[in-house]
């Protein structure tokens, strides 16, 4: 008879739900030959970083950071009218998305997100042993009725990115409220607003008010996009005291660096840079989309976007892969998404005007040649 020791594996084995994870693939910055390219694949701010934030970086101490990010939470609370006790900081909003699933779901539970949603949602669900459930889309956007139809007594978390990444689609306030009203009280609704600052104030989706009024809503945001601090990894979330306490129990104890806290504080003070970035994005996105729409007879379609990128569908002779390679040859790296079920699409960050004009011209020439 074999002993217990003999039947055990000779090496540590990961849990089966961990083996099922497909690691996150970030936007690339170089071509297939390793040549550096102009990077429009990661939705970074093309205007860079606030000068005030860069100045603050030079003054930050190299000591352990404040583990509670008290000054930063106080400033966020002041700007958004939130009690700082209802704010939690994360190593980017990615950490908070993972912690939300870890804190409220596990083996035997279900986590719902929409098809063509942010790829971290699938990772977050599988990481804690929960089962990911994918809701059908509505022309690449979020279908509230499809989400509601999938809710069962095993549902524990629902993830919604608004604006959505990678499609740029946006749910208005009424649809967000309708989704929340349909969820059981014990289901956590996570509203991921990584691109929220790009939305015009009059079009805001009401997520902050829902988080303030209910015990089952978490709103997450990041300093990686409009604030130009992607390299510092700073995110934050707000929700009911119970949610914040749960996330604080399991987050990293020094998860936002001293440099990150100092830069984020300065970035929040530099409202002129933020507004300039928002207006630049709005205007250049409109110009770029107009150029792409002029190629509709060649099978190119730009999906409506409220974010700092546009998803272009290639529905004619020119394929997304060929366009991706052609843009790389001209010095630009964008995001081709076959791994997210979008082999027919490119996600292109709204960059500087001259770069977007070149990209539009290259796509026009390639589309015409492909006919």
N, C-alpha and C positions, 0 to 999 in steps of 0.2 A: 504493500500500500504506500502511495506517495505521501510524504509529509506536507504540511501546509507551506513550509518554506520552499519545497520542490515545485509546488503548483503555482507559486507566485512568479510574476514577471521578474526578469533580471535587471530591469531599469524602472524608474518612476514612470507612471503612465498618467497622462492628462485625462481629465474628465471627458466623456464623449462629447458633451456640449461645447467644450473648448476646442476640440479637434474639428468641429463643424464650422468654426469661424473662418471667414476669409478676411485676412488682415486688410486694414484700411490702406488704400493706395492714394498717396497725396499727388497734387498736381506737379508735373515735372517742370524742370527749368532748363533742360538741355535736350538736344536732338538725339536720334539713334546713334550718331557717331560721337556723342559726348560734347559736341560744340554748344557753348552757351547761347541761349536764344532769349529774345525779349519775352518775358513770362506773363502770359495772360491766361494762366491755367488755374490759379489759386485764389482768385477774387480778392487780391490785395489792393490797397488804395494806391492808385497810380500817382497820386500827389505826394506820396511818402508819409512822413510823420510830422506832426506839429513841432515847430522849433522849440516851443516851450517844453514839450515832453523830452526832446533830445537834451535840452539844457538840464532838466531834472535828472536825467540818467547819470550825468557826470557828478552829481552831488550825492547820489545814493550811497549809503554805507554798505560795506561788505560783511555785515554781521547777519545773524539770523533775523529774518523779517518778523514783523508783528504777526503772530499766528492768526490773529482775528481780523487783520486788515481794517482796524477800527476807523482810521481817518478816511480811508477810501469808501468804506460803507457809509460813513456819515455824509460824505459828499454826494454819493449816489442817492441816499435818502433825501437829502435837501433838494436835489435836482428833480427827483421824480415824486416827491411827496410821500415817501415810504418810511416807516419806522425802521431805522437801521437794524433793529433786532430781527426784522423780517427779511434780511438780505444775507445771502451766503456767497462766498467767493470760491472760485474754482480755477484750476490750472487750465485755462481756456474753458469755454462752455462745454467742451467735450467731456471734461471730468464730471461736470454736474449731470449731463445726460446719462452717463454710465452709472453714476451714483443713484439717480432717480430709479433706474431699473433695479439696481442692486438692493436698494432700500425697500422696495415695494413688490418685487416679483422674485420668483425662484422656480425650481423644478415643479412642473404641473400647472404653472400659471401661463397666461398668454399676454403678449405685448403686441399692440396693433400699431401699424403705421401704413402710410399710403404708398402704393407702387410709385417708383421714381422719387421716393423721399430720400433724405440724407442717409448715406450708407452707414453711419455710426449707429443708427437705431437698431439695425439688425445685429451689429456687434454687441451693443448694450444688452439686448434681450438674451442672446446666446451666452454671453459672458456670465450671467447669473443663473443659467440653466433653464430660463423660461423659453417658451415656444413663440417665435415670431409669427405674426399673422398679418398678411399683406392685403390691404384693401384695393380693389380695382380703382383706377384713375378715371377722371373725366377729361378727355383730351389733354392728357399729361398734367392735369391739375388735381387738387384734392376734392373728392366726392364725399360730402358729409353723409349722405344717405347710405353709401356703401360702407363707410366706417361704422355707422350706427348698427347696420345689419349684422356686423360681425361680432358685436359685443355679446359675451356669454358670462356665465357665472364664474368662469376662469379668468376673465379679463382683469388685469391689474393696472396696466399702464397704457395710455394712448399718446403717441408722439405726433405732433404736428409742427412742421416748420412753416412759418408765415412771415415773410415770403419764403416759398419753398426752394430748396436747393436739391437738384440742379435745374429745375424747370423755370423758376422765377415766378410761378403762379402765386396768387394771393387770395385769401378768403376775407371777405369784408366782415365787419363787426357782427352783423346779424347772423351770419353762418357760424362764426365761432361761438356765439351765445347759444345757438340752436344745438350745436354739437355738445356743448357742456351740459345743457339742460337734459339731454337724452342719456347722459352717462349716470350709472349708479354712483351713489355718494362715496363708495369705497374704491372707485377707480380714479387713479391719478391722471389728470390731463396735463401733459407737458407741452407748453407752447414755446417753441424754439424761435426766438426773434434775433438770430445772428445778424440779419440784414434789416432789422427794424428801424434803424436810424435813417435808412434811405427812403422810407415811406413818408410822404407828406403828412404833417401833423393832422390835417383834417381828414385823412384817410385811415387813421390808426384803428386797430382791430378790437380794442376794448379788453385786451388780455390783462393789462395791469389792474384794471378795475375788477376783473373776475378773480385774480389772485388775491386782491385785497378783501373781497367779500366772501370767498368760499374756502373751505378746508381742503379741497382736492385739486387745486390748480397751482402749477409751478411755471413761472415764466423765466426763461434763460436769455441772457444776452452776452455779447463778447466785445472785447476791445480789439479784436483781430481785423475787423473790416474797416469801417469808416474812420476809426481812430488811428489806423496804421501801425498797430502794435502787435502784429501777428507773432513776431519772434519772441515776445515776452510772455505769451500764454496766460492771458488774464480773462476770466469770464465771471459772470455773476448771475445770481438767480434770486427771485423773490416769491414768497408764498406764505401760507399760514405758518404760525409758530411751530406746529408739530412737524411740518415738512422740513423747515429749516433746521430744527433740532436733529431730525433723522440724518440729513445730509452732513451736518457738522460732526456727527458721531463717526462717520466713515470716510470723510475726506482726508487728504493729506494734512498733517499738522502745520506745516509751513509751505502751503501749496502755492502761494503767490510771493515771488521774491521781493526783496527790498527795492530793487531796481524797478520791477514791474509796478509795485504800489506807487512809487514816486512818479513814474512816467504816466500812469493812469490818472493820478490826481491832476497833474499838469494838463493832460489832454482834455479832461473834463472842463477845466477852466478856460481852455482855448476854444470858445464857442465859435469864433470867426472861422477857424480852420475846419471845424465840423460842418458848418453851414456851406462854406466854399466847396467842400468835398461833395456834399449832397447836391448842390446846384450843378456842379460839374458833371456828376453822374447822370442827373436827370436830363440835362441838355445833350450830352454826348451820346447817351443811350438812345434818345429820340432820333438824333441824326443818323446813328448807325443803323437803327431798325428801319428807317426810311430807305436807306441804301439797300438793305437786304430785301425789303418788300418789293423793290423795283426788279428783283430777280425772281419773283414768284413764277413767272412763265418758264423759268429754268428749273423749277422744282425746289427752290429754297424757301423755307418758311421760318420766320422768327416768332417764337412764342411770346405773348405779352409778359413783361417782366416788371416787378416792383423792386428788384434787387440791383446789385452792381455787376450784373452779367446778363447775357442773353443766350438762350438755348436755340440753336438753329437746326432745323430738321432738313435733311437732304432727301427729298422725295422724287427726284428726277434722275437723269443720267449720271450726274456727278454724285459720287458717294462721299460720305463723311470721312472715311478713311483716306481716300484720295485727296480730299481737301485738307485734311490734317497734315499729310505728308507735303503737300504743295506749300502750305503756310510755313512749315518748318524749313523748307528750302529757301524761303524768302526771309527767314530769321525770326519767326514767331512760333511760340509753343502755346497751344490752346488745350482744351480738355476734350479728348475723345472718350466716349463712355460705354464701350461694349460690356464692360464688367458690371454695369448697372442696368443692363437691359436696353441700352440706347445706342446700338451700333450705327444707327442712322442719324446721329446727332453730334454736334460740337457745342460745348459750352465755352463762351468767349467772355472774358472779363472786360468790363468797360474801362479801357485804358486812356491814354492820351489821344487827342484828336488826330494827330498825324499818323499814329500807329493804326487807329481804327480805319482811317481812310485807305491806308495801304492794304489792310486786310480785306476791306470791301472790294477794292479794285482787283485784288488777286482772286477772290471768289468769283467776281464777275467774269474775269478772263477765263478761269477754269470752267465755269458753268457754260459759257458760250462755246468753248472748245469741245466740251463733252457732248454737245447736241448731235 
